[in-house]
Amino acid sequence: MPKRHLPLALTLGAVLAALAPVPPASASADACPVVDGTAARCGNVTVPLIRSDPAAGTTRVAYALLPRTRTSRPAAGTVMLVPGGPGDPAIAQAQDFATTTAALRADHDLLLVDPRGIGRSQRHDCGLPADYLRLSYERQTDEVGRCGRRFGAKARAFTSAELADDLDAVREHLGIDRVFPYGLSYGTYLSTIYAARHPGHTQGIVQSGAYPVRFDPLARPGAQTVERALRRLCARSGGACRGEEAVANLKRLAARLRHKPIPFRIEVSGRPRTMKLGERMLALMHLYVASLGGVPHAWTELPAAVAEAVAGDTRALIALAQKVSEQLGRSLPPESRAVLAMSVSIQCNDYPAVWDRKTPPSRRPAVLAKALRRAEGEFGPFSARSWYEAFNENYNCQKWPGALGPAEPGPAPGVPVLVLSGELDTNTPVPQGREAAAQFPSATFVEVPSAGHVPTEEDSGCAARLAATFIRTGSTGDRSCLKSIPPLPVRRTR
C-alpha cells in the first residue's frame, strides 16, 4: 500500500507535526488503534516529572502495544517506535509503522509510546502564541526565551534523558524484558540515549535518518551535502540537469538573494500577506523541504526552479516559497502550541550549542556572530548565517534560560545497530549518519540511494525490508534491492 510520508525533520518536522490534528490527552480506550483488524492494547503510566526531584510531581505517559498477528506462539521480540521531531507522536503512527515493519508483524509486537507532552500523553504548555510561526526570527527567539522562563524549574523535565526513562518505565510496566528501538530522525538521537541508559533492556537498534548526540551546532555537514546531492541527482536525471551547472546556479542565486530578496504574496487566514524570498528561505528549501520524507520530491523541482530564477524567471521558485510559507503561516491551536513547546524545550535543553550553557543570554548573539564569521566559507553555496538560521528555524535557543545539556548519554552498548541514511538527505546527511554509527562498538551503516530524510519511508520498500531483516537476524542480508531504487524524476529547465 502507498505510504504517507511523515514530517520527521529535526525542527521543521516538529512544526509540521504541530500543525497536524493532535488527539486530546484524555482520549479514551475506544480510540486505541486497530491495525488491519488487530486491536492494540492502550494505557498510561504515571512517571516522575523530574526524576532527580520527587517534589516536582508526576506526568502521565500514554502507550499502545500492537500485538503480533500470530499469537499462538510467544513474541520473537518487541519493536519500539521512537518517533521524530522532537514533537511527533507515536500512537498516531500505528498504521504507518505497521506498514513499515510488515515483514515482522507475524511474530513481533510493536510498542508505541507518545513522548511526554505529546499526543495522548499529559500535555504541558509554556504559552507560545498562536501566531508563533508567522513571527520574525528575532521575535521567535524572544518567545522561546519566554517559554523557558514560564516553565521555570519545570523546564528540566523536558530532556531526552527523561524521555528515555519514560520509555523504559512503559517497558517495565508491560513486563517486557528487552525492546528493539526503531528510531526515526530525532528518534535516532533518543534511541542512542535510551540504549546508553538502559543497555540491559536494549536488544538492538535501527536508526533511520540518523545523527550523533554530539553534532555540529552550526549544521555544516548538511550545507556541504547540498552540492553532493545536486551532483548525484543530476547524474541520474537523464540529462534533465547537469550537476556542476546546478551547483553554480545555486551559488549565484544565493549570493543574489542575500542582498536582494524577492517579494511574493501568500494568503494567511483569508488575508493577503507580503513575504520575502531571501537566502534563508532558499537554504530552507534545500535543507528541510528538499530532504523531507523518504522520497524527497522537492528535489524534482529545485534545479530547474533555481536555473530559471538565475535567468530572470522566478515563477517556479516563488511557487515553492509560497507552499512553504502557507504551510508555516497557519495559526496554532492550543494542543499544537503544546507540541511545539516540547520540541523547543528538548532541543534547547539537550542539543549542542555554539555558546557554553552558562553564557548569559545577553552575550550569546556575540558568541554566535564570532563563530559564524570564523566558519564562513564552510557552508557550501550558502552564507554561514543564512544556513544556520534556516537550520534553527522555529527553535532558536539564544534566549533559553536553562543551563542543562548538552546530553551526555555515556557508553553505548555492544548490541546490533543498523543506521540508514538517505543519499539526498541534507537534514541528517550521510556524514552524520556515519558519525551516528561510529557511536556504537559495532554498527552497520547503509546509504540508501535517491532517498531523503528517514529513508525507511522510501517507496520501493527496500530500506524497510533491510531493517526488518536486521531486526530478525542481526544482519541486513542481501542488499541488491538498493540498486533497484529508481532515481528521482527531475524537471528540465524551461
N, C-alpha and C positions, 0 to 999 in steps of 0.2 A: 504494500500500500504506500502511497506517497507520504513523505514525512513533512511535518510542519517544522520549518527551520526556526529554532528557538533563539530569542535575543539573549546571547550569552557573553557579549563583550564585557570587558572589565568594568567600565564605567557607563558608557552609553547603553550597554546591555541592561544594566541595573535601572537606568532611566526608562528604557522601553518596557522593562518588566513592571515598573511602577505605573506605566500608562495602561497596562492590561488590567482587566477586572480582577479584583482580589477577593476571595471568599472571606466572609466575616470570621473573626476569631472564634465566634460562638457556633460555627457550623455544626450541625447535628450529625449523628452517626448515619443518618439517612443519606448524607452527601458523600459518604465514603465511596471511593472509586470502584467501579465494576469494569473490568477489562476483559473483553472477549468472553463474557459470561462468567468470569471468575471474580467474586467479590473480595475486596481487601478487608482486612481487619484493622480498624482505626481506633485511636485512643490518644491520650495525653499523658505526659509525665511532668510532674512538678519538680523543678530543679532550683538550686540557689541562684539568685540573680548575680551575685558576685561570690564565688566560692571561698575567697580569702576573707570575706566579710559577711558572716552569717546574719548580722543585723540588717543587712541591705534588703532582705526579703527574698521572695521567690518569683519565678516566672513559669509559665506553662508552655510546654513544647509538644506540638502535635506530630503524630506519625501515622503512616499507613503501611501495613505489611501485606503484600500481594503474594499469596501462596503459589507454589509451583502447580502446574496443571496435572501432574501425575502424583497424586497424594498417597498412593498405595505404598510408596517407599519413602524413607527419610530423605530430607533435602540434601543434595550434594553440596550445598553452600548457600550463603545469603549475600546477594549483591546489593550494596547500599549506594543509592544515588547521592552524590554530593553536588548540589546544583551550583550554578554560576552566579554572577552579579559582581559583588555580593548584593543580594536582593531578590534573586529568583526563588520561588517556592519549589518544593519537590513534589508534593502530593498532586498538584495540578498537572504535573508532567507524567502521571502514571501511564497513560496510554502511549505517549511518545517513547518513554523509557522501555516499556514492554515491547514496543516495536523494535527499538534499537537492540534489545537483548533477546530477540525472538529465539535464537538458537539455544538459549539457556532456560527457556520458560518451563520446559517439561520437568526439570529436576532441581531448579534453583528458585528460592524465594527472593522477592525484591523488597527491599526496605526503603521507604521514602520518608524523610524527616524534614518538616518545614523548619528552617532556622528560626531561632528566637526572634520575635518581632515581625515575622514574615508569614504570609498565607494564613493558615489556621492556628498558628501559634499565637500566644498572647501578644497584643500589639503594644508598642512603645513609640512615643512621639516626642518631638522636640520643637514643634511649632514652625516648621518650614512653610513658607507661604504658598498659596495655590498657584501663583504666577511665577514660581521659582525658575522654571525652565525658560521663561521669557526675559529673565533679568540679565543684565550685563555680567561679564566675567567678574568684574570688581564687586558688584552687588551680591553675586552668588558667594564670593569669598566672605563677605560680611555675614551673610546668612548662615554659612557653615560654622563660622565662629560663634554666632548667637546660639546655634543648635547645641554646640558643646557646652556653652555656659548654662543654657537652660537645663540640660541633663545634669550638670554639676557632677557630683561624685558618682552618680549612676552611669555616667559615660564609660566607666571602667568595665561595665557589664557587657559591652559590645566589642568583643575581641574574638579573633579566630580560636584562641585557646579555650574560651568559654564555649564557643560553638562546638569545638571538637569534643569537649567534655559532655555537652548535651547529647551529641550523637552516641557517646558511649553509655550515657545514662539510659537512653532508649534501648540500646543493645542489651544492657544488663536487665532492664525491666522485662524484656521479652524472653530472657533466658537463652540468648544466642551466644555461643562461645566465641566464634570468630566471624568477622564480616569481611567482604571484599569491596572496599570503597571504589566507586567509579566516578571520578571527578571530572567535571566539565568547567573549563575556564577557571573562575575563582575556586571552584571545587577542587582543582588540582592543587592549589595553594593550601586549601583547608585539609585535603586528604593527606598531604605531607605532614602537616601539624598533627592530625589525628594519629597517624602511624607512629610518629615520634613519641607522642604522649601515651599511646595505648598499643605498644608493639605486640604484646601478648594476645591481643584480640584482633589483630590485622592478619588476614590470610594472604593478601596480596593487594595490588593496586593497579587500576587502569586510570591513566590521565589523558584527557583529550583536550587539546588547546592549552598546553601547559606552560607555566612559567615558574621560576625558582622563588624560594622565600626571600632570598637576598637578590633583588633585581635592580637594574639601573633606574634610579628615580627620575632621570631625565628622559628615559624611554628611547635612547639612541638606537638599540637594535631594531626596533620597528621602523624608524625612519630610514635606516640603512637598508632595510629589506624591500622598501618600495621599488628601488631601481632593479633589484634582482627579480622581483615579482613581475615587473613590466617586461623585462627581457625574456623571462620564461613564458609569460603569457603570449607575447608576440611571436616567439619561436614556434609556437604550436597553432598560430592563428591562420595558417594557410595564406599568408601574405596580407592579411587584413591590417596588420600594423608591423612596424619594424622597431625592434627593441631600443636601439640607440637613438633613433629619431623620437620615440615616445618619451624617453628619459630627457632628451634635450628640450622637447616641448614643455615638459612639466617644469623643468628648471626655469625656462623663460617665463612661463605663466606665473609661477610662484613669485619670482622677482617682480613682475609687473603688479600683481595683486598686493604685494607687500606695501607698495606706495600708492596704488590707485585701485581701491576696491570697486567692484561693480555693484551698483544698486539694483535691487529687484523687489518685487512686491509679493506678499502672500496674504492669505485671509486667515485670521485668527478669531474664532468665536463670532464669525459673521462680519468681522470688521477688517478692512484692508490695513496692512502694515508694511512699511518700507524696511528692508533689511540690506545688509551689505555682504557681498561675496568677496571676502578678503583671503589672505594667505592662510589664516587659521581655518576657515571653512574648507578651503582646498585640502589642507592637511587632514582635516576631519574626514573628508570623503575618502582619502587614501588610507586612513587608519582604521576607524571602526566600520564605516559604511562599506568599503571595498572588501573587508575581510570577514564581515558578519555572516554567520551561518556556514554550514558545511559546504554549500555551493555559493560562493561569493559573487552573486550575479552582477553587482555594480562594476566589477572589472570588465564586464562585457561592453560597457558603455564608455568608461573613463578615457581610454587612449584617444578615441575619436573626438569626444567632447572637449578634451584638452587641446588637441590639434586644431580643432575648429575655432576655439577661443583664441588661440595664438594668432590665427589668420583673421580674426575680427568677428567671427560668428559665435556669439556666446549663448545662443538659444538652448542648446543641449545641456551645457554646463549649468545654466540658470535653472533649467527644469529639474536637474538633480538637486541643486541647492534648495529649491522650493519644496521638494519632497522631504528633505531632511528637516528643514525649518518648520514646515507644517506639522510634522510628527512631534517635534520638540517644542512646539508653540502652544500646546494644549494646556488647559488648567488641570491641576492635580487634585482629585478628590481626597478626603482625609486619609483613607486607607492607603492610597498611593504615596502620600506625603510621609506616612509612617515607614513604608518600604524604603523610600529614599533616605530617611533618617538613619535607618540601619546601615544602608550602604555607605554613606559618608562617614558614619561613626567608625565602622570597622576599618575602612581604608585609612582614615586619619589616625586611628589608634595603632594600626599594625604595619602599614606599608613603609618601606624605606623612604626617607625624606632627604632633600638636599641639605637641610639645616639639622643641627642637633636638636633633639626634642626639648632640651632645656633652654634653647634660644627663645627669648621673648618674642611674641608675635610681631611686635613693632619693628624688630630687627630682621625678620625673615625675608621680606622683599629685597633687602640689600644683599643678603647672603645668596638668594636665588639669582639676582641680577649678575652678581660676580661669577657664579657657576655657569650661567648661560653664556656670558662673554668668553669665558675660558674654553667652553665647548663648541663655540661657533665653528661651523665647517664640518661638524661630525654628524649632521642630520640629513644626509643625502641631499635631495633637491630643495629642502626647506630651511628656513632660518631656525635657529635654536628656540627662540621664544614662541614662534607660531606652532611648532610641533609640540613643545612642552605644554602649551595652553590647550591644544587640541586633545592631547593625551589626558590632561587633567580636567577636561570639560565636565562641569557639573559637580566636581568634588574638591576644589582647591582647598588645601588644608593650611594655608598660610596663617589663618587666624584661629585655628583649632586650639583650645586652651590646654588640652591634656598633654602629659609628658610620658605617656606609655610608648612602648614599641621601640624599634621595630620588633616584629615577632622573632623569637629565638627558640625554635622547636626542640633542639637537642639532637642527638644522634639518630639517624634513620635506621630502621630495622632492615635486616637482610632477607626481606621477603621478595617474591617475584613482583616486578614492576614493569608495566608497559606504558611508554609515553608515545603519544601520537601527535604530530604537528602537521598542520596544513601548509603546503608549499607556498600558497598565496596569502597566508595569514600575516598581516602587519601589526596586529594587536598583540598576540603572543607568538612571535615569529619563531622560525626554526631554530635560530641560535639560542633562544630562551628555552625552547623545548629540550635541546641538548643539555643546557645547564640544569634543567629540572631533573633530567635522567641522571646526571652526574651527582645529584644529592644522595643517591642510593648506592649501596655497595655493588649491586649487580642489577642493572636495568636494561631493558630492550627499548631501543628507540626506532621509530618508524616515521619517515616523512611521506605524507600522503599527497600524490601529485594532483594538481588542479583543484585542491581543496582549500577552504578558508579556515576561519576560526571554528573550533570544535569539529574536527574532521570526521568523527564518527557519525556526523549528520549528513555526510555526502551521499548523493542519490543512489550510487551503484550498490551500496551496502557492503562494499569490500572492507572498509575500515572497521565497521561494526562487527563483521564476521571475524576479522582478525582478533579483535578484542574479546569476543566470546570464546574463541578457540584458546586464547591465552588464559582466560579465567578457568576454563575447564582443564587445560593440560599444562599450563606454565610456559607454553611456547606459542608463537603465532602460527606455526606450521607453514604451509606453502603460501608465499606472498605474491604469487604470479598475478592475482587479480588486480594488484596495484597498476600493472601495465595496461589493464583494460579500462581504467577510468578515463572517460572521454575528456578531451580538452574543452575549456570553456569557449563558446562561440564569441567572437569579437566583431563588433560592428566596424565596417570600413568607414573611413573618413569621407564625408561628402565632398 
